[in-house]
Amino acid sequence: MPKTDILFLCTGNYYRSRFAEILLNEIAKEENIPAKISSRGLRISANNKGALSPYTTIYMSKLGIDLGPYLRMPLAFEPEKIDAHTRIIALDEEEHRPMLEKNFAQIAPRVEYWNFVDEYIVGPETVLPELEKKVRDLVIELK
C-alpha cells in the first residue's frame, strides 16, 4: 500500500493544523495506516505564543495523547517541498484560500479546504470536537 503524505496548513501552525496533525498521526499509528502527516503555517508570527495552543494541549490530554513527540515550535510552509505531499489540507477556506492565492498561486489549486475558524471567532469547545470528527472521517477514507 502506498504511503500517503498529508500536510495540514493553517495560519500560525499553533492550534488547528497542529491539532489535526497530532490526532491523525496518533490514529494512523493505532490503525496501522501508512501515512506521513505534518503541518505548517502560512504566516508564522515573530510574536509566537509558544509551541502549541493550550486548547490543543487540553483536548489531547482528554484523549490520552502524549504530546511529548509533538512538542516543537510552529513551522513555516515550505512551498519548495510541495511535491512531497500527496494531499494538502488548509483548515479554513475563507482565511487560507486568499493567502494561498496571493502568495502561492501555483499551489492553491492543489489544496483541499476545510472550514474550521480560529479560536477568536468560534470557541475551541465547538471547533475541536468538530475537527476531531473530520479527522476521524479522513481516517475512514484513508483505510
C-alpha positions as CSV (number, residue, x, y, z in Angstrom):
1,M,0.0,0.0,0.0
2,P,1.5,3.4,-1.0
3,K,2.3,5.8,1.8
4,T,0.1,8.9,1.9
5,D,1.8,12.2,2.8
6,I,-0.7,14.7,4.2
7,L,0.2,18.3,5.0
8,F,-2.2,20.4,7.1
9,L,-2.0,24.2,6.7
10,C,-3.2,27.0,8.9
11,T,-2.1,30.5,9.7
12,G,0.2,30.1,12.6
13,N,0.8,26.3,12.9
14,Y,-0.1,26.6,16.6
15,Y,-3.7,25.5,17.0
16,R,-5.8,23.9,14.2
17,S,-3.2,22.4,11.9
18,R,-1.3,21.1,14.9
19,F,-4.4,19.5,16.3
20,A,-5.2,17.8,13.0
21,E,-1.6,16.7,12.6
22,I,-1.3,15.2,16.1
23,L,-4.6,13.5,16.1
24,L,-4.2,11.9,12.6
25,N,-0.7,10.7,13.4
26,E,-1.9,9.0,16.6
27,I,-4.9,7.4,14.9
28,A,-2.7,6.3,11.9
29,K,-0.3,4.6,14.3
30,E,-3.1,2.8,16.1
31,E,-4.8,1.7,12.9
32,N,-1.6,0.9,11.0
33,I,-2.3,3.3,8.2
34,P,0.8,4.0,6.2
35,A,0.9,7.8,6.3
36,K,3.2,10.7,6.9
37,I,1.3,13.6,8.5
38,S,2.8,17.1,9.1
39,S,1.6,20.7,9.5
40,R,2.9,24.1,8.6
41,G,1.8,27.7,9.0
42,L,1.2,30.2,6.2
43,R,2.1,33.2,8.3
44,I,4.3,32.4,11.3
45,S,4.5,35.4,13.6
46,A,7.6,36.7,15.2
47,N,5.5,37.2,18.3
48,N,4.7,33.5,18.6
49,K,2.7,32.4,21.7
50,G,4.7,29.2,22.2
51,A,4.9,25.7,20.9
52,L,1.3,24.6,21.0
53,S,-2.1,26.1,21.7
54,P,-3.3,25.4,25.3
55,Y,-6.7,24.4,23.8
56,T,-5.0,21.7,21.7
57,T,-2.9,20.6,24.8
58,I,-6.0,20.2,27.0
59,Y,-8.1,18.4,24.3
60,M,-5.3,16.0,23.6
61,S,-4.8,15.3,27.3
62,K,-8.5,14.4,27.5
63,L,-8.0,11.9,24.6
64,G,-5.0,10.4,26.4
65,I,-2.5,11.5,23.8
66,D,1.1,12.1,24.9
67,L,2.3,15.3,23.3
68,G,6.0,14.7,24.0
69,P,6.8,13.6,20.5
70,Y,4.9,16.6,19.0
71,L,6.3,19.4,21.1
72,R,8.0,21.8,18.7
73,M,7.7,25.4,17.7
74,P,5.4,26.2,14.8
75,L,6.9,25.8,11.3
76,A,6.5,27.8,8.2
77,F,5.1,26.5,5.0
78,E,7.8,25.4,2.6
79,P,6.4,25.7,-1.0
80,E,9.5,24.2,-2.5
81,K,8.6,20.9,-0.8
82,I,5.1,20.8,-2.1
83,D,5.6,17.8,-4.4
84,A,6.4,15.6,-1.5
85,H,2.8,15.8,-0.3
86,T,0.0,13.7,-1.8
87,R,-2.6,15.7,0.0
88,I,-2.7,19.3,1.2
89,I,-5.5,20.5,3.5
90,A,-5.9,24.1,4.6
91,L,-8.0,24.3,7.7
92,D,-10.1,27.4,6.9
93,E,-11.1,28.1,3.3
94,E,-12.2,31.7,4.0
95,E,-9.0,32.6,5.7
96,H,-6.4,30.5,3.9
97,R,-7.5,30.5,0.2
98,P,-6.7,34.2,-0.2
99,M,-3.3,33.7,1.5
100,L,-2.5,30.8,-0.8
101,E,-3.8,32.5,-4.0
102,K,-1.8,35.7,-3.2
103,N,1.5,34.2,-2.0
104,F,1.5,30.7,-3.6
105,A,-0.8,30.9,-6.6
106,Q,0.7,27.9,-8.3
107,I,0.0,25.7,-5.3
108,A,-3.6,26.9,-4.5
109,P,-5.3,24.6,-7.0
110,R,-3.8,21.5,-5.2
111,V,-5.2,22.5,-1.8
112,E,-8.3,20.9,-0.3
113,Y,-10.1,23.3,2.0
114,W,-11.9,22.6,5.3
115,N,-13.9,25.1,7.3
116,F,-12.6,25.4,10.8
117,V,-12.3,29.0,12.0
118,D,-9.8,30.3,14.5
119,E,-10.5,30.3,18.3
120,Y,-11.2,34.0,18.4
121,I,-14.1,33.6,16.1
122,V,-15.6,30.3,17.4
123,G,-14.5,28.8,20.7
124,P,-12.4,25.7,20.8
125,E,-15.2,23.9,22.7
126,T,-17.1,23.9,19.4
127,V,-14.2,23.8,16.9
128,L,-12.1,21.0,18.3
129,P,-14.8,18.3,18.6
130,E,-15.9,19.1,15.0
131,L,-12.3,19.0,13.8
132,E,-11.8,15.7,15.6
133,K,-14.8,14.3,13.7
134,K,-13.5,15.5,10.4
135,V,-10.1,13.9,11.1
136,R,-11.7,10.6,12.1
137,D,-13.8,10.8,8.8
138,L,-10.4,11.2,7.0
139,V,-9.1,8.1,8.7
140,I,-12.1,6.1,7.3
141,E,-11.3,7.5,3.8
142,L,-7.6,6.5,4.2
143,K,-8.3,2.9,5.1
